[in-house]
Amino acid sequence: MIGNSCLAFALFVTLPVAVRSAEFVTIDCLNGTQNQAVGINNHNWVVGTCLLDNITRSFYRTTNGVVHVFTVDTAQTYATDINDSNVIVGYYATQKTAYQGFLYASGVTADIDYPGATFTQPFAINAAGAVTGLFGDSAGFHGFVRDANGNFTSFDPPGSAYTVPRSINASGEVAGFFYNGSAATQGFVRDSLGNITVFTVPNALATTAFQINDAGAIVGWWEPANGSIYAQGYTRDPSGNFSTFGTHPQGNTYSLSMNGSGEVTGYGTDGASANTYFGFIQSGSTTPLDFSDPSAVNITEAAKINNGGVVVGWYSDGTISHGFARIP
């Protein structure tokens, strides 16, 4: 009986499990101010921008933690994305046009300039090196895709007055949003053959789309048409089904990025203070997990999440802003 009793007791013993807290790493460029981390690849290379010597510069941080700062033609330079080959895309100010796009890798820069455009702003690059963004000409503002060989294709969703592509996945699918004639926004997805599907979250006054993952799922935020003043997050699966969520009942939720596992990040407010912003992570039907950088004073904004669950963004210490990486 003694042996059996000991065995029964052992079956009900619960061993303590160590729970690891997320680690926050500050990412700044030298002595720059207005530091913002805006993109991360699956090797944990991070890209962003900062203000240094009164010039907006771009930076990238390698896996070993070394930060490199660069500009294109000594001009205001804005990195926007980085792919898994560590190729950076963005745009810079020029005298010829308002903005011109660039690719940057291993210290070498190549221009991205849509033919005949008054400006070109790339926003995303996929694993194959295809780039998407917008350009302007005398007829308005349009989307484009530039393939890895440098060939451009322009496009606009039906009824668009201003097209804003924001993301391109490994299959060449592009997601973004556009302003229609009534100044409202609608989301769109363009497949690799050029077919465009326009969508709106049910009961939405406005819908944006900010990222499409390699499975074809889309994330963004929307504004309800029922008189609510609060923006909410959503995901749209490849079949077109929507799931919506909010971080707080009386606060805004801006969903900006989604990784291959369906984890979503962005930032929100809790309604208690218009000047308080926090990052969040949300997955499936779970309640969003709010977080703030430990050094933040009121403001933490998450921008991108990679397949390892590492989130990047920026926070304010009350004086200047700093980039951060949140490591799960």
HELIX and SHEET records of a PDB file:
HELIX    1   1 ILE A    2  LEU A   11  1                                  10    
SHEET    1   A 4 GLU A  23  ILE A  27  0                                        
SHEET    2   A 4 SER A 321  ILE A 327 -1                                        
SHEET    3   A 4 VAL A 311  SER A 316 -1                                        
SHEET    4   A 4 THR A 300  ILE A 305 -1                                        
SHEET    1   B 4 THR A  33  ILE A  40  0                                        
SHEET    2   B 4 VAL A  46  LEU A  52 -1                                        
SHEET    3   B 4 ILE A  55  ARG A  61 -1                                        
SHEET    4   B 4 VAL A  67  PHE A  70 -1                                        
SHEET    1   C 4 THR A  77  ILE A  82  0                                        
SHEET    2   C 4 ILE A  88  ALA A  93 -1                                        
SHEET    3   C 4 TYR A  99  ALA A 105 -1                                        
SHEET    4   C 4 VAL A 108  ILE A 112 -1                                        
SHEET    1   D 4 PHE A 119  ILE A 125  0                                        
SHEET    2   D 4 VAL A 131  ASP A 137 -1                                        
SHEET    3   D 4 GLY A 140  ARG A 146 -1                                        
SHEET    4   D 4 PHE A 152  PHE A 155 -1                                        
SHEET    1   E 4 TYR A 162  ILE A 168  0                                        
SHEET    2   E 4 VAL A 174  TYR A 179 -1                                        
SHEET    3   E 4 THR A 185  ARG A 190 -1                                        
SHEET    4   E 4 ILE A 196  PHE A 199 -1                                        
SHEET    1   F 3 ALA A 204  THR A 207  0                                        
SHEET    2   F 3 ILE A 218  PRO A 224 -1                                        
SHEET    3   F 3 GLN A 211  ILE A 212 -1                                        
SHEET    1   G 4 ALA A 204  THR A 207  0                                        
SHEET    2   G 4 ILE A 218  PRO A 224 -1                                        
SHEET    3   G 4 GLN A 232  ARG A 236 -1                                        
SHEET    4   G 4 PHE A 242  PHE A 245 -1                                        
SHEET    1   H 4 THR A 253  MET A 258  0                                        
SHEET    2   H 4 GLU A 263  GLY A 268 -1                                        
SHEET    3   H 4 PHE A 278  SER A 283 -1                                        
SHEET    4   H 4 LEU A 289  PHE A 291 -1                                        
END                                                                             
